[in-house]
Amino acid sequence: MPRLTALAHLILPAALGALSVAGFAPWSWFPLPILSLAGLYYIARTDTVRAAAYKGFAFGLGWFGAGVSWVYVSLHDFGMMPLPMAVVATVLFCAFLALFPALTMALTARLGRAQTWRALTVAPALWLLSEWLRGWVFTGFPWLALGYSQVPASPLAGYAPLLGVYGVSGLAALTASALALRRGWPLLLVLAIWLGGWALQSVEWTRPVGPSLTVSLVQGNVAQEMKFRPEKRLETLQDYLRLAQASPSRLIVLPETALPMFLDDAPSAYLELLQWHARSRGGDLLLGVPERLADGRYFNSVISLGQSPTQTYRKQHLVPFGEFVPWGFGWIVDYLHIPLSDFSRGDKAQAPMAVAGQKVAVDICYEDAFGEEIIRALPEATLLVNVSNDAWFGDSFSPWQHLQIAQMRALEAGRPMLRANNTGITAVIDAKGRVSAQLEPFVQGVLHGQSQGHQGLTPYARFGNWPAVLLATLAVLATGIRPRRTHIFR
């Protein structure tokens, strides 16, 4: 019976964690993750360190189990990993991610006291730091950071150009702390913060530069299971050529690995046709294609074709197991059938592409989940472009969550973001993080639109994550460590 009682105490935090996922895209009920976290803080208000850690782990298991279980699709459906192993791998992955909220809640119980001000500083500061830590440990997995749920509709999104996604996470966690305390002045403080965020949304941190640009974003909708099959290659090439030639814009963007072959294997006449069309429009075309060097290394790349000199961007932040095999895990290749799973890394410092009258900062797929990497190209870059292939995750939450992540990057940088995605979601995002046009997922087509380059620096683009991390660290250090059992949120 005691074990059953203990298990029952973990059901509620797990349910709260799972419920918080509805606050992210595609539903975007942004108050829900804050209310869920407030619920976790409240039910753990008198816990010991161990009990708080268990509840934090249960919350994380529900949160990530509901929110990122789509990794199973890439492992089993497309990676061909045996079903039992794919299930175990997915559960272990979610359990690893759940360790971060577990650690956060344990430290909150250890550092917190009955004083209200400590509850308002320790809990949100630790939450912010744990998300930042999750964003770089083992190359990082910052997916579903709390701050993403606030984009673009929440007033807290107004803080993104100042403090980035982790700063927004901290303010959301502070709101949850105040709700858990159920006291007057903390709620007034939160009200002031939210009104401040609402006011900040009208601030123009960057300014338009040059004329607006016509853009065409191509969504080929090539099924992942067919993408690299030899019998599908000719049809894929013909489809992308037809869609590109139907694009009247000055900047045309094709998705990640649009050509299912190495660049040196692509027919030269085919590339010349793409280049000629771009030149005829007075602009350029960006093409996702694997690139192989003479020394045997190969890269996940984007090349430009058109009026400007040919330029290349090589992906530098690779996905573990999908694009490179971490040391000691070579055995897993025997269970995964993922083509091109051992890319080389591009240089960290790569200049923006000068195309179509703009300076374009290109990133590939998963790279746009890392805000501090995107802002490396600023202030030179006037426009952000992401090429992706979210077909790896099927008809799941992943493409919608990925779109929301891109909206946060646009807000942080004060730059428009153009997204060309194989199966979706292809979209035009403005410098305020708002989607101005998009294609539905799993359809073939071209999204035609307008985009406006921007120049200048937001505070986040100037300083990155460090202001938010430093403030959170100082808040934790100011509490002091108390080894005895402590109660918070009383």
Protein Blocks (a to p, Z undefined) as FASTA:
>chain_A
ZZmmmmmmmmmmmmmmmmmmmmpcfklpaklmmmmmmmmmmmmmmgcfklmmmmmmmmmm
mmmmmmmmmmmmmmmmmnopafklmmmmmmmmmmmmmmmmmmmmmmmmmmpcfbfklmmm
mmmmmmmmmmmmmmmgghiaaehiaklmmpckbmklmmmmmnommlmmmmmmmmmmmmmn
opaklmmmmmmmmmmmmmmmmpcfbccedjddddddddekpafklmmgmklmmmmmmmmm
mmmmmpcbfbdcddehkbgcdfklpcfklmmmmmmmmmmnopacddddddddfkopacdd
dddedjbccdddddfbdcehkloccehilmmmmmpccehilccdddfbdcdddeehiacd
ddehjlmmpmklmmmmpckbmbdcddddfklnojafklmmmmmmmmmmmmmnopacdddd
fkbpaddddfkopafbdcdehiacdddddddddedjdfklmnommlmmmmmmmmmmmnop
afbdcdehZZ
